[in-house]
Amino acid sequence: MEHCLVTGGTGFIGSNLVARLLAEGIHVIVADRNSPTKVLIPWPKTEELEFRETDLRDRDRIAELIRRERPDVVFHLAAQPLSARSNVDPVWSS
């Protein structure tokens, strides 16, 4: 794996994964609607990291990102933090 996309990379699990992937020398693109200043586990400064402020509910934008970047692997860690809400409305629109 040389190039990957991580959704939800500013969260606890996502930010740990991003830091680990970068430590392994892997190019990482983070797609998240939160600002990188809100990352829970600081990422190392490196040219191997790119951040795309993106709302995953925008299907066209995500599809274009994947088509353009062609990652080897996608780690989908973005989630609605309220699981009960996710069961009722899996494509949460607000």
PDB file of N, CA, C and O in Angstrom:
ATOM      1  N   MET A   1       0.853  -1.175   0.000  1.00  0.00           N
ATOM      2  CA  MET A   1       0.000   0.000   0.000  1.00  0.00           C
ATOM      3  C   MET A   1       0.900   1.240   0.000  1.00  0.00           C
ATOM      4  O   MET A   1       1.776   1.382   0.854  1.00  0.00           O
ATOM      5  N   GLU A   2       0.678   2.116  -0.950  1.00  0.00           N
ATOM      6  CA  GLU A   2       1.481   3.327  -1.054  1.00  0.00           C
ATOM      7  C   GLU A   2       0.677   4.599  -0.862  1.00  0.00           C
ATOM      8  O   GLU A   2       1.228   5.645  -0.520  1.00  0.00           O
ATOM      9  N   HIS A   3      -0.617   4.509  -1.079  1.00  0.00           N
ATOM     10  CA  HIS A   3      -1.452   5.713  -1.163  1.00  0.00           C
ATOM     11  C   HIS A   3      -2.830   5.362  -0.610  1.00  0.00           C
ATOM     12  O   HIS A   3      -3.491   4.471  -1.142  1.00  0.00           O
ATOM     13  N   CYS A   4      -3.275   6.038   0.441  1.00  0.00           N
ATOM     14  CA  CYS A   4      -4.580   5.684   0.986  1.00  0.00           C
ATOM     15  C   CYS A   4      -5.397   6.923   1.334  1.00  0.00           C
ATOM     16  O   CYS A   4      -4.873   8.026   1.488  1.00  0.00           O
ATOM     17  N   LEU A   5      -6.690   6.695   1.451  1.00  0.00           N
ATOM     18  CA  LEU A   5      -7.653   7.725   1.825  1.00  0.00           C
ATOM     19  C   LEU A   5      -8.253   7.320   3.156  1.00  0.00           C
ATOM     20  O   LEU A   5      -8.662   6.172   3.330  1.00  0.00           O
ATOM     21  N   VAL A   6      -8.311   8.256   4.101  1.00  0.00           N
ATOM     22  CA  VAL A   6      -8.906   7.997   5.403  1.00  0.00           C
ATOM     23  C   VAL A   6     -10.047   8.980   5.605  1.00  0.00           C
ATOM     24  O   VAL A   6      -9.835  10.193   5.609  1.00  0.00           O
ATOM     25  N   THR A   7     -11.261   8.456   5.773  1.00  0.00           N
ATOM     26  CA  THR A   7     -12.384   9.326   6.141  1.00  0.00           C
ATOM     27  C   THR A   7     -12.460   9.346   7.661  1.00  0.00           C
ATOM     28  O   THR A   7     -12.150   8.354   8.321  1.00  0.00           O
ATOM     29  N   GLY A   8     -12.871  10.475   8.206  1.00  0.00           N
ATOM     30  CA  GLY A   8     -12.941  10.573   9.665  1.00  0.00           C
ATOM     31  C   GLY A   8     -11.569  10.610  10.314  1.00  0.00           C
ATOM     32  O   GLY A   8     -11.400  10.146  11.442  1.00  0.00           O
ATOM     33  N   GLY A   9     -10.601  11.153   9.618  1.00  0.00           N
ATOM     34  CA  GLY A   9      -9.228  11.157  10.115  1.00  0.00           C
ATOM     35  C   GLY A   9      -8.954  12.093  11.269  1.00  0.00           C
ATOM     36  O   GLY A   9      -7.876  12.027  11.860  1.00  0.00           O
ATOM     37  N   THR A  10      -9.894  12.969  11.615  1.00  0.00           N
ATOM     38  CA  THR A  10      -9.665  13.854  12.758  1.00  0.00           C
ATOM     39  C   THR A  10     -10.170  13.258  14.072  1.00  0.00           C
ATOM     40  O   THR A  10      -9.875  13.790  15.143  1.00  0.00           O
ATOM     41  N   GLY A  11     -10.920  12.171  14.003  1.00  0.00           N
ATOM     42  CA  GLY A  11     -11.426  11.521  15.213  1.00  0.00           C
ATOM     43  C   GLY A  11     -10.328  10.743  15.925  1.00  0.00           C
ATOM     44  O   GLY A  11      -9.186  10.700  15.468  1.00  0.00           O
ATOM     45  N   PHE A  12     -10.682  10.134  17.041  1.00  0.00           N
ATOM     46  CA  PHE A  12      -9.697   9.423  17.853  1.00  0.00           C
ATOM     47  C   PHE A  12      -9.047   8.270  17.090  1.00  0.00           C
ATOM     48  O   PHE A  12      -7.821   8.199  16.997  1.00  0.00           O
ATOM     49  N   ILE A  13      -9.851   7.382  16.552  1.00  0.00           N
ATOM     50  CA  ILE A  13      -9.302   6.228  15.838  1.00  0.00           C
ATOM     51  C   ILE A  13      -8.649   6.683  14.536  1.00  0.00           C
ATOM     52  O   ILE A  13      -7.552   6.239  14.197  1.00  0.00           O
ATOM     53  N   GLY A  14      -9.325   7.565  13.810  1.00  0.00           N
ATOM     54  CA  GLY A  14      -8.797   8.040  12.533  1.00  0.00           C
ATOM     55  C   GLY A  14      -7.470   8.745  12.671  1.00  0.00           C
ATOM     56  O   GLY A  14      -6.558   8.506  11.879  1.00  0.00           O
ATOM     57  N   SER A  15      -7.342   9.610  13.661  1.00  0.00           N
ATOM     58  CA  SER A  15      -6.081  10.349  13.815  1.00  0.00           C
ATOM     59  C   SER A  15      -4.941   9.425  14.224  1.00  0.00           C
ATOM     60  O   SER A  15      -3.800   9.644  13.819  1.00  0.00           O
ATOM     61  N   ASN A  16      -5.226   8.405  15.014  1.00  0.00           N
ATOM     62  CA  ASN A  16      -4.201   7.403  15.345  1.00  0.00           C
ATOM     63  C   ASN A  16      -3.784   6.623  14.109  1.00  0.00           C
ATOM     64  O   ASN A  16      -2.599   6.368  13.898  1.00  0.00           O
ATOM     65  N   LEU A  17      -4.768   6.242  13.288  1.00  0.00           N
ATOM     66  CA  LEU A  17      -4.449   5.513  12.067  1.00  0.00           C
ATOM     67  C   LEU A  17      -3.602   6.365  11.125  1.00  0.00           C
ATOM     68  O   LEU A  17      -2.615   5.886  10.567  1.00  0.00           O
ATOM     69  N   VAL A  18      -3.988   7.625  10.948  1.00  0.00           N
ATOM     70  CA  VAL A  18      -3.231   8.523  10.068  1.00  0.00           C
ATOM     71  C   VAL A  18      -1.783   8.640  10.549  1.00  0.00           C
ATOM     72  O   VAL A  18      -0.856   8.542   9.746  1.00  0.00           O
ATOM     73  N   ALA A  19      -1.586   8.847  11.835  1.00  0.00           N
ATOM     74  CA  ALA A  19      -0.232   8.961  12.381  1.00  0.00           C
ATOM     75  C   ALA A  19       0.576   7.689  12.121  1.00  0.00           C
ATOM     76  O   ALA A  19       1.755   7.755  11.775  1.00  0.00           O
ATOM     77  N   ARG A  20      -0.058   6.548  12.288  1.00  0.00           N
ATOM     78  CA  ARG A  20       0.641   5.262  12.068  1.00  0.00           C
ATOM     79  C   ARG A  20       0.995   5.068  10.593  1.00  0.00           C
ATOM     80  O   ARG A  20       2.109   4.661  10.265  1.00  0.00           O
ATOM     81  N   LEU A  21       0.040   5.363   9.709  1.00  0.00           N
ATOM     82  CA  LEU A  21       0.302   5.219   8.272  1.00  0.00           C
ATOM     83  C   LEU A  21       1.453   6.126   7.836  1.00  0.00           C
ATOM     84  O   LEU A  21       2.320   5.717   7.064  1.00  0.00           O
ATOM     85  N   LEU A  22       1.451   7.352   8.337  1.00  0.00           N
ATOM     86  CA  LEU A  22       2.531   8.282   7.997  1.00  0.00           C
ATOM     87  C   LEU A  22       3.872   7.772   8.518  1.00  0.00           C
ATOM     88  O   LEU A  22       4.894   7.905   7.844  1.00  0.00           O
ATOM     89  N   ALA A  23       3.867   7.190   9.716  1.00  0.00           N
ATOM     90  CA  ALA A  23       5.097   6.632  10.288  1.00  0.00           C
ATOM     91  C   ALA A  23       5.634   5.487   9.429  1.00  0.00           C
ATOM     92  O   ALA A  23       6.836   5.221   9.418  1.00  0.00           O
ATOM     93  N   GLU A  24       4.737   4.815   8.714  1.00  0.00           N
ATOM     94  CA  GLU A  24       5.132   3.719   7.826  1.00  0.00           C
ATOM     95  C   GLU A  24       5.537   4.222   6.439  1.00  0.00           C
ATOM     96  O   GLU A  24       5.886   3.424   5.569  1.00  0.00           O
ATOM     97  N   GLY A  25       5.492   5.545   6.228  1.00  0.00           N
ATOM     98  CA  GLY A  25       5.902   6.118   4.951  1.00  0.00           C
ATOM     99  C   GLY A  25       4.828   6.098   3.881  1.00  0.00           C
ATOM    100  O   GLY A  25       5.130   6.220   2.694  1.00  0.00           O
ATOM    101  N   ILE A  26       3.590   5.947   4.285  1.00  0.00           N
ATOM    102  CA  ILE A  26       2.473   5.869   3.341  1.00  0.00           C
ATOM    103  C   ILE A  26       1.897   7.260   3.120  1.00  0.00           C
ATOM    104  O   ILE A  26       1.721   8.031   4.064  1.00  0.00           O
ATOM    105  N   HIS A  27       1.609   7.568   1.867  1.00  0.00           N
ATOM    106  CA  HIS A  27       0.961   8.837   1.513  1.00  0.00           C
ATOM    107  C   HIS A  27      -0.504   8.748   1.940  1.00  0.00           C
ATOM    108  O   HIS A  27      -1.198   7.795   1.584  1.00  0.00           O
ATOM    109  N   VAL A  28      -0.974   9.733   2.699  1.00  0.00           N
ATOM    110  CA  VAL A  28      -2.326   9.702   3.254  1.00  0.00           C
ATOM    111  C   VAL A  28      -3.097  10.950   2.855  1.00  0.00           C
ATOM    112  O   VAL A  28      -2.604  12.072   2.973  1.00  0.00           O
ATOM    113  N   ILE A  29      -4.321  10.729   2.380  1.00  0.00           N
ATOM    114  CA  ILE A  29      -5.261  11.819   2.156  1.00  0.00           C
ATOM    115  C   ILE A  29      -6.361  11.641   3.183  1.00  0.00           C
ATOM    116  O   ILE A  29      -6.976  10.578   3.266  1.00  0.00           O
ATOM    117  N   VAL A  30      -6.608  12.677   3.961  1.00  0.00           N
ATOM    118  CA  VAL A  30      -7.673  12.653   4.955  1.00  0.00           C
ATOM    119  C   VAL A  30      -8.863  13.435   4.395  1.00  0.00           C
ATOM    120  O   VAL A  30      -8.719  14.592   3.998  1.00  0.00           O
ATOM    121  N   ALA A  31     -10.025  12.808   4.366  1.00  0.00           N
ATOM    122  CA  ALA A  31     -11.270  13.475   3.969  1.00  0.00           C
ATOM    123  C   ALA A  31     -12.145  13.567   5.206  1.00  0.00           C
ATOM    124  O   ALA A  31     -12.583  12.554   5.751  1.00  0.00           O
ATOM    125  N   ASP A  32     -12.393  14.794   5.641  1.00  0.00           N
ATOM    126  CA  ASP A  32     -13.140  14.998   6.884  1.00  0.00           C
ATOM    127  C   ASP A  32     -13.823  16.350   6.820  1.00  0.00           C
ATOM    128  O   ASP A  32     -13.310  17.280   6.197  1.00  0.00           O
ATOM    129  N   ARG A  33     -14.980  16.465   7.462  1.00  0.00           N
ATOM    130  CA  ARG A  33     -15.646  17.765   7.491  1.00  0.00           C
ATOM    131  C   ARG A  33     -15.138  18.647   8.627  1.00  0.00           C
ATOM    132  O   ARG A  33     -15.406  19.848   8.655  1.00  0.00           O
ATOM    133  N   ASN A  34     -14.411  18.055   9.553  1.00  0.00           N
ATOM    134  CA  ASN A  34     -13.798  18.842  10.626  1.00  0.00           C
ATOM    135  C   ASN A  34     -12.481  19.425  10.137  1.00  0.00           C
ATOM    136  O   ASN A  34     -11.825  18.860   9.262  1.00  0.00           O
ATOM    137  N   SER A  35     -12.111  20.532  10.697  1.00  0.00           N
ATOM    138  CA  SER A  35     -10.841  21.176  10.367  1.00  0.00           C
ATOM    139  C   SER A  35      -9.683  20.340  10.901  1.00  0.00           C
ATOM    140  O   SER A  35      -9.823  19.698  11.942  1.00  0.00           O
ATOM    141  N   PRO A  36      -8.544  20.333  10.214  1.00  0.00           N
ATOM    142  CA  PRO A  36      -7.396  19.595  10.748  1.00  0.00           C
ATOM    143  C   PRO A  36      -6.890  20.177  12.066  1.00  0.00           C
ATOM    144  O   PRO A  36      -6.106  19.530  12.761  1.00  0.00           O
ATOM    145  N   THR A  37      -7.320  21.373  12.415  1.00  0.00           N
ATOM    146  CA  THR A  37      -6.931  21.927  13.714  1.00  0.00           C
ATOM    147  C   THR A  37      -7.679  21.236  14.849  1.00  0.00           C
ATOM    148  O   THR A  37      -7.317  21.407  16.013  1.00  0.00           O
ATOM    149  N   LYS A  38      -8.719  20.454  14.533  1.00  0.00           N
ATOM    150  CA  LYS A  38      -9.498  19.748  15.548  1.00  0.00           C
ATOM    151  C   LYS A  38      -9.093  18.291  15.706  1.00  0.00           C
ATOM    152  O   LYS A  38      -9.782  17.527  16.382  1.00  0.00           O
ATOM    153  N   VAL A  39      -7.982  17.897  15.091  1.00  0.00           N
ATOM    154  CA  VAL A  39      -7.532  16.513  15.172  1.00  0.00           C
ATOM    155  C   VAL A  39      -7.232  16.150  16.625  1.00  0.00           C
ATOM    156  O   VAL A  39      -6.627  16.933  17.358  1.00  0.00           O
ATOM    157  N   LEU A  40      -7.661  14.955  17.034  1.00  0.00           N
ATOM    158  CA  LEU A  40      -7.487  14.549  18.429  1.00  0.00           C
ATOM    159  C   LEU A  40      -6.070  14.094  18.741  1.00  0.00           C
ATOM    160  O   LEU A  40      -5.546  14.403  19.811  1.00  0.00           O
ATOM    161  N   ILE A  41      -5.454  13.382  17.846  1.00  0.00           N
ATOM    162  CA  ILE A  41      -4.069  12.940  18.018  1.00  0.00           C
ATOM    163  C   ILE A  41      -3.254  13.674  16.957  1.00  0.00           C
ATOM    164  O   ILE A  41      -3.463  13.440  15.767  1.00  0.00           O
ATOM    165  N   PRO A  42      -2.336  14.549  17.347  1.00  0.00           N
ATOM    166  CA  PRO A  42      -1.605  15.360  16.355  1.00  0.00           C
ATOM    167  C   PRO A  42      -0.893  14.505  15.308  1.00  0.00           C
ATOM    168  O   PRO A  42      -0.275  13.487  15.618  1.00  0.00           O
ATOM    169  N   TRP A  43      -1.001  14.951  14.070  1.00  0.00           N
ATOM    170  CA  TRP A  43      -0.299  14.291  12.965  1.00  0.00           C
ATOM    171  C   TRP A  43       1.084  14.895  12.832  1.00  0.00           C
ATOM    172  O   TRP A  43       1.274  16.082  13.097  1.00  0.00           O
ATOM    173  N   PRO A  44       2.048  14.089  12.426  1.00  0.00           N
ATOM    174  CA  PRO A  44       3.373  14.656  12.174  1.00  0.00           C
ATOM    175  C   PRO A  44       3.337  15.563  10.937  1.00  0.00           C
ATOM    176  O   PRO A  44       2.534  15.344  10.030  1.00  0.00           O
ATOM    177  N   LYS A  45       4.181  16.549  10.905  1.00  0.00           N
ATOM    178  CA  LYS A  45       4.302  17.431   9.740  1.00  0.00           C
ATOM    179  C   LYS A  45       5.056  16.675   8.652  1.00  0.00           C
ATOM    180  O   LYS A  45       6.194  16.255   8.858  1.00  0.00           O
ATOM    181  N   THR A  46       4.428  16.505   7.505  1.00  0.00           N
ATOM    182  CA  THR A  46       5.056  15.776   6.413  1.00  0.00           C
ATOM    183  C   THR A  46       4.363  16.105   5.097  1.00  0.00           C
ATOM    184  O   THR A  46       3.186  16.465   5.072  1.00  0.00           O
ATOM    185  N   GLU A  47       5.099  15.977   4.022  1.00  0.00           N
ATOM    186  CA  GLU A  47       4.528  16.170   2.693  1.00  0.00           C
ATOM    187  C   GLU A  47       3.670  14.979   2.281  1.00  0.00           C
ATOM    188  O   GLU A  47       2.947  15.051   1.287  1.00  0.00           O
ATOM    189  N   GLU A  48       3.743  13.900   3.027  1.00  0.00           N
ATOM    190  CA  GLU A  48       2.967  12.699   2.711  1.00  0.00           C
ATOM    191  C   GLU A  48       1.504  12.810   3.148  1.00  0.00           C
ATOM    192  O   GLU A  48       0.719  11.893   2.905  1.00  0.00           O
ATOM    193  N   LEU A  49       1.131  13.912   3.786  1.00  0.00           N
ATOM    194  CA  LEU A  49      -0.233  14.088   4.289  1.00  0.00           C
ATOM    195  C   LEU A  49      -0.938  15.198   3.529  1.00  0.00           C
ATOM    196  O   LEU A  49      -0.410  16.300   3.379  1.00  0.00           O
ATOM    197  N   GLU A  50      -2.143  14.892   3.051  1.00  0.00           N
ATOM    198  CA  GLU A  50      -2.993  15.892   2.420  1.00  0.00           C
ATOM    199  C   GLU A  50      -4.339  15.872   3.124  1.00  0.00           C
ATOM    200  O   GLU A  50      -4.837  14.809   3.497  1.00  0.00           O
ATOM    201  N   PHE A  51      -4.921  17.037   3.303  1.00  0.00           N
ATOM    202  CA  PHE A  51      -6.223  17.139   3.953  1.00  0.00           C
ATOM    203  C   PHE A  51      -7.233  17.723   2.978  1.00  0.00           C
ATOM    204  O   PHE A  51      -6.965  18.732   2.326  1.00  0.00           O
ATOM    205  N   ARG A  52      -8.390  17.089   2.881  1.00  0.00           N
ATOM    206  CA  ARG A  52      -9.488  17.587   2.051  1.00  0.00           C
ATOM    207  C   ARG A  52     -10.704  17.784   2.948  1.00  0.00           C
ATOM    208  O   ARG A  52     -11.287  16.815   3.433  1.00  0.00           O
ATOM    209  N   GLU A  53     -11.081  19.029   3.166  1.00  0.00           N
ATOM    210  CA  GLU A  53     -12.285  19.290   3.955  1.00  0.00           C
ATOM    211  C   GLU A  53     -13.484  18.901   3.100  1.00  0.00           C
ATOM    212  O   GLU A  53     -13.820  19.582   2.131  1.00  0.00           O
ATOM    213  N   THR A  54     -14.116  17.808   3.472  1.00  0.00           N
ATOM    214  CA  THR A  54     -15.158  17.201   2.656  1.00  0.00           C
ATOM    215  C   THR A  54     -16.236  16.607   3.546  1.00  0.00           C
ATOM    216  O   THR A  54     -15.939  15.938   4.536  1.00  0.00           O
ATOM    217  N   ASP A  55     -17.475  16.853   3.191  1.00  0.00           N
ATOM    218  CA  ASP A  55     -18.602  16.236   3.882  1.00  0.00           C
ATOM    219  C   ASP A  55     -18.955  14.960   3.120  1.00  0.00           C
ATOM    220  O   ASP A  55     -19.293  15.016   1.937  1.00  0.00           O
ATOM    221  N   LEU A  56     -18.877  13.826   3.786  1.00  0.00           N
ATOM    222  CA  LEU A  56     -19.122  12.549   3.115  1.00  0.00           C
ATOM    223  C   LEU A  56     -20.546  12.397   2.608  1.00  0.00           C
ATOM    224  O   LEU A  56     -20.823  11.517   1.794  1.00  0.00           O
ATOM    225  N   ARG A  57     -21.442  13.236   3.076  1.00  0.00           N
ATOM    226  CA  ARG A  57     -22.809  13.188   2.558  1.00  0.00           C
ATOM    227  C   ARG A  57     -22.895  13.749   1.145  1.00  0.00           C
ATOM    228  O   ARG A  57     -23.915  13.584   0.476  1.00  0.00           O
ATOM    229  N   ASP A  58     -21.841  14.408   0.685  1.00  0.00           N
ATOM    230  CA  ASP A  58     -21.780  14.915  -0.681  1.00  0.00           C
ATOM    231  C   ASP A  58     -21.194  13.812  -1.562  1.00  0.00           C
ATOM    232  O   ASP A  58     -19.991  13.779  -1.818  1.00  0.00           O
ATOM    233  N   ARG A  59     -22.051  12.927  -2.013  1.00  0.00           N
ATOM    234  CA  ARG A  59     -21.616  11.735  -2.746  1.00  0.00           C
ATOM    235  C   ARG A  59     -20.820  12.072  -4.001  1.00  0.00           C
ATOM    236  O   ARG A  59     -19.832  11.404  -4.304  1.00  0.00           O
ATOM    237  N   ASP A  60     -21.237  13.092  -4.727  1.00  0.00           N
ATOM    238  CA  ASP A  60     -20.525  13.455  -5.957  1.00  0.00           C
ATOM    239  C   ASP A  60     -19.098  13.896  -5.657  1.00  0.00           C
ATOM    240  O   ASP A  60     -18.165  13.535  -6.375  1.00  0.00           O
ATOM    241  N   ARG A  61     -18.935  14.672  -4.601  1.00  0.00           N
ATOM    242  CA  ARG A  61     -17.594  15.151  -4.248  1.00  0.00           C
ATOM    243  C   ARG A  61     -16.677  14.014  -3.799  1.00  0.00           C
ATOM    244  O   ARG A  61     -15.496  13.984  -4.145  1.00  0.00           O
ATOM    245  N   ILE A  62     -17.227  13.090  -3.032  1.00  0.00           N
ATOM    246  CA  ILE A  62     -16.426  11.939  -2.585  1.00  0.00           C
ATOM    247  C   ILE A  62     -16.059  11.058  -3.780  1.00  0.00           C
ATOM    248  O   ILE A  62     -14.917  10.614  -3.900  1.00  0.00           O
ATOM    249  N   ALA A  63     -17.028  10.807  -4.660  1.00  0.00           N
ATOM    250  CA  ALA A  63     -16.750   9.996  -5.851  1.00  0.00           C
ATOM    251  C   ALA A  63     -15.658  10.639  -6.701  1.00  0.00           C
ATOM    252  O   ALA A  63     -14.776   9.947  -7.209  1.00  0.00           O
ATOM    253  N   GLU A  64     -15.717  11.958  -6.854  1.00  0.00           N
ATOM    254  CA  GLU A  64     -14.696  12.664  -7.630  1.00  0.00           C
ATOM    255  C   GLU A  64     -13.337  12.572  -6.941  1.00  0.00           C
ATOM    256  O   GLU A  64     -12.322  12.380  -7.610  1.00  0.00           O
ATOM    257  N   LEU A  65     -13.301  12.704  -5.636  1.00  0.00           N
ATOM    258  CA  LEU A  65     -12.045  12.589  -4.889  1.00  0.00           C
ATOM    259  C   LEU A  65     -11.413  11.213  -5.109  1.00  0.00           C
ATOM    260  O   LEU A  65     -10.209  11.109  -5.343  1.00  0.00           O
ATOM    261  N   ILE A  66     -12.220  10.171  -5.035  1.00  0.00           N
ATOM    262  CA  ILE A  66     -11.702   8.817  -5.228  1.00  0.00           C
ATOM    263  C   ILE A  66     -11.249   8.610  -6.672  1.00  0.00           C
ATOM    264  O   ILE A  66     -10.206   8.002  -6.912  1.00  0.00           O
ATOM    265  N   ARG A  67     -12.024   9.110  -7.631  1.00  0.00           N
ATOM    266  CA  ARG A  67     -11.626   8.982  -9.043  1.00  0.00           C
ATOM    267  C   ARG A  67     -10.305   9.711  -9.314  1.00  0.00           C
ATOM    268  O   ARG A  67      -9.431   9.203 -10.016  1.00  0.00           O
ATOM    269  N   ARG A  68     -10.182  10.913  -8.741  1.00  0.00           N
ATOM    270  CA  ARG A  68      -8.988  11.733  -8.991  1.00  0.00           C
ATOM    271  C   ARG A  68      -7.751  11.162  -8.288  1.00  0.00           C
ATOM    272  O   ARG A  68      -6.679  11.091  -8.888  1.00  0.00           O
ATOM    273  N   GLU A  69      -7.889  10.765  -7.051  1.00  0.00           N
ATOM    274  CA  GLU A  69      -6.731  10.334  -6.255  1.00  0.00           C
ATOM    275  C   GLU A  69      -6.379   8.861  -6.428  1.00  0.00           C
ATOM    276  O   GLU A  69      -5.223   8.479  -6.249  1.00  0.00           O
ATOM    277  N   ARG A  70      -7.354   8.037  -6.770  1.00  0.00           N
ATOM    278  CA  ARG A  70      -7.149   6.604  -6.988  1.00  0.00           C
ATOM    279  C   ARG A  70      -6.357   5.936  -5.849  1.00  0.00           C
ATOM    280  O   ARG A  70      -5.300   5.354  -6.092  1.00  0.00           O
ATOM    281  N   PRO A  71      -6.863   6.018  -4.616  1.00  0.00           N
ATOM    282  CA  PRO A  71      -6.134   5.412  -3.495  1.00  0.00           C
ATOM    283  C   PRO A  71      -6.088   3.892  -3.613  1.00  0.00           C
ATOM    284  O   PRO A  71      -6.991   3.271  -4.174  1.00  0.00           O
ATOM    285  N   ASP A  72      -5.026   3.307  -3.076  1.00  0.00           N
ATOM    286  CA  ASP A  72      -4.921   1.847  -3.024  1.00  0.00           C
ATOM    287  C   ASP A  72      -5.919   1.275  -2.024  1.00  0.00           C
ATOM    288  O   ASP A  72      -6.480   0.199  -2.231  1.00  0.00           O
ATOM    289  N   VAL A  73      -6.130   2.013  -0.939  1.00  0.00           N
ATOM    290  CA  VAL A  73      -7.016   1.565   0.137  1.00  0.00           C
ATOM    291  C   VAL A  73      -7.804   2.761   0.651  1.00  0.00           C
ATOM    292  O   VAL A  73      -7.288   3.877   0.719  1.00  0.00           O
ATOM    293  N   VAL A  74      -9.067   2.515   1.014  1.00  0.00           N
ATOM    294  CA  VAL A  74      -9.890   3.527   1.685  1.00  0.00           C
ATOM    295  C   VAL A  74     -10.238   2.991   3.067  1.00  0.00           C
ATOM    296  O   VAL A  74     -10.825   1.917   3.202  1.00  0.00           O
ATOM    297  N   PHE A  75      -9.871   3.750   4.084  1.00  0.00           N
ATOM    298  CA  PHE A  75     -10.262   3.429   5.460  1.00  0.00           C
ATOM    299  C   PHE A  75     -11.431   4.343   5.796  1.00  0.00           C
ATOM    300  O   PHE A  75     -11.252   5.552   5.940  1.00  0.00           O
ATOM    301  N   HIS A  76     -12.623   3.777   5.921  1.00  0.00           N
ATOM    302  CA  HIS A  76     -13.810   4.585   6.194  1.00  0.00           C
ATOM    303  C   HIS A  76     -14.082   4.576   7.696  1.00  0.00           C
ATOM    304  O   HIS A  76     -14.650   3.628   8.236  1.00  0.00           O
ATOM    305  N   LEU A  77     -13.660   5.660   8.358  1.00  0.00           N
ATOM    306  CA  LEU A  77     -13.816   5.762   9.812  1.00  0.00           C
ATOM    307  C   LEU A  77     -14.754   6.892  10.215  1.00  0.00           C
ATOM    308  O   LEU A  77     -15.002   7.097  11.403  1.00  0.00           O
ATOM    309  N   ALA A  78     -15.274   7.623   9.241  1.00  0.00           N
ATOM    310  CA  ALA A  78     -16.231   8.687   9.562  1.00  0.00           C
ATOM    311  C   ALA A  78     -17.535   8.033  10.006  1.00  0.00           C
ATOM    312  O   ALA A  78     -17.963   7.024   9.445  1.00  0.00           O
ATOM    313  N   ALA A  79     -18.150   8.617  11.007  1.00  0.00           N
ATOM    314  CA  ALA A  79     -19.376   8.004  11.524  1.00  0.00           C
ATOM    315  C   ALA A  79     -20.240   9.033  12.235  1.00  0.00           C
ATOM    316  O   ALA A  79     -19.754  10.047  12.736  1.00  0.00           O
ATOM    317  N   GLN A  80     -21.504   8.749  12.263  1.00  0.00           N
ATOM    318  CA  GLN A  80     -22.458   9.486  13.085  1.00  0.00           C
ATOM    319  C   GLN A  80     -22.220   8.998  14.516  1.00  0.00           C
ATOM    320  O   GLN A  80     -22.357   7.804  14.782  1.00  0.00           O
ATOM    321  N   PRO A  81     -21.870   9.882  15.429  1.00  0.00           N
ATOM    322  CA  PRO A  81     -21.534   9.421  16.774  1.00  0.00           C
ATOM    323  C   PRO A  81     -22.727   8.892  17.572  1.00  0.00           C
ATOM    324  O   PRO A  81     -22.534   8.223  18.587  1.00  0.00           O
ATOM    325  N   LEU A  82     -23.929   9.173  17.143  1.00  0.00           N
ATOM    326  CA  LEU A  82     -25.116   8.688  17.848  1.00  0.00           C
ATOM    327  C   LEU A  82     -25.670   7.487  17.092  1.00  0.00           C
ATOM    328  O   LEU A  82     -26.394   7.654  16.110  1.00  0.00           O
ATOM    329  N   SER A  83     -25.339   6.290  17.536  1.00  0.00           N
ATOM    330  CA  SER A  83     -25.714   5.098  16.775  1.00  0.00           C
ATOM    331  C   SER A  83     -27.225   4.927  16.662  1.00  0.00           C
ATOM    332  O   SER A  83     -27.702   4.403  15.656  1.00  0.00           O
ATOM    333  N   ALA A  84     -27.991   5.352  17.662  1.00  0.00           N
ATOM    334  CA  ALA A  84     -29.444   5.248  17.563  1.00  0.00           C
ATOM    335  C   ALA A  84     -29.956   6.082  16.392  1.00  0.00           C
ATOM    336  O   ALA A  84     -30.856   5.654  15.670  1.00  0.00           O
ATOM    337  N   ARG A  85     -29.389   7.261  16.207  1.00  0.00           N
ATOM    338  CA  ARG A  85     -29.784   8.111  15.087  1.00  0.00           C
ATOM    339  C   ARG A  85     -29.414   7.456  13.761  1.00  0.00           C
ATOM    340  O   ARG A  85     -30.179   7.529  12.799  1.00  0.00           O
ATOM    341  N   SER A  86     -28.269   6.829  13.706  1.00  0.00           N
ATOM    342  CA  SER A  86     -27.830   6.158  12.483  1.00  0.00           C
ATOM    343  C   SER A  86     -28.783   5.049  12.079  1.00  0.00           C
ATOM    344  O   SER A  86     -29.002   4.830  10.887  1.00  0.00           O
ATOM    345  N   ASN A  87     -29.351   4.350  13.041  1.00  0.00           N
ATOM    346  CA  ASN A  87     -30.292   3.283  12.732  1.00  0.00           C
ATOM    347  C   ASN A  87     -31.573   3.825  12.107  1.00  0.00           C
ATOM    348  O   ASN A  87     -32.159   3.191  11.230  1.00  0.00           O
ATOM    349  N   VAL A  88     -32.001   4.992  12.557  1.00  0.00           N
ATOM    350  CA  VAL A  88     -33.225   5.602  12.052  1.00  0.00           C
ATOM    351  C   VAL A  88     -32.983   6.315  10.725  1.00  0.00           C
ATOM    352  O   VAL A  88     -33.805   6.237   9.812  1.00  0.00           O
ATOM    353  N   ASP A  89     -31.857   7.007  10.625  1.00  0.00           N
ATOM    354  CA  ASP A  89     -31.557   7.839   9.447  1.00  0.00           C
ATOM    355  C   ASP A  89     -30.112   7.608   9.026  1.00  0.00           C
ATOM    356  O   ASP A  89     -29.247   8.419   9.357  1.00  0.00           O
ATOM    357  N   PRO A  90     -29.820   6.500   8.290  1.00  0.00           N
ATOM    358  CA  PRO A  90     -28.431   6.180   7.957  1.00  0.00           C
ATOM    359  C   PRO A  90     -27.758   7.207   7.027  1.00  0.00           C
ATOM    360  O   PRO A  90     -26.532   7.323   7.035  1.00  0.00           O
ATOM    361  N   VAL A  91     -28.522   7.935   6.246  1.00  0.00           N
ATOM    362  CA  VAL A  91     -27.959   8.992   5.412  1.00  0.00           C
ATOM    363  C   VAL A  91     -28.372  10.304   6.055  1.00  0.00           C
ATOM    364  O   VAL A  91     -29.188  11.053   5.518  1.00  0.00           O
ATOM    365  N   TRP A  92     -27.798  10.560   7.203  1.00  0.00           N
ATOM    366  CA  TRP A  92     -28.128  11.714   8.036  1.00  0.00           C
ATOM    367  C   TRP A  92     -27.935  12.994   7.229  1.00  0.00           C
ATOM    368  O   TRP A  92     -26.857  13.223   6.680  1.00  0.00           O
ATOM    369  N   SER A  93     -28.938  13.804   7.154  1.00  0.00           N
ATOM    370  CA  SER A  93     -28.880  14.961   6.268  1.00  0.00           C
ATOM    371  C   SER A  93     -28.811  16.289   6.978  1.00  0.00           C
ATOM    372  O   SER A  93     -28.824  17.324   6.312  1.00  0.00           O
ATOM    373  N   SER A  94     -28.739  16.314   8.270  1.00  0.00           N
ATOM    374  CA  SER A  94     -28.662  17.625   8.947  1.00  0.00           C
ATOM    375  C   SER A  94     -27.373  17.790   9.704  1.00  0.00           C
ATOM    376  O   SER A  94     -27.151  18.829  10.326  1.00  0.00           O
TER     377      SER A  94
END
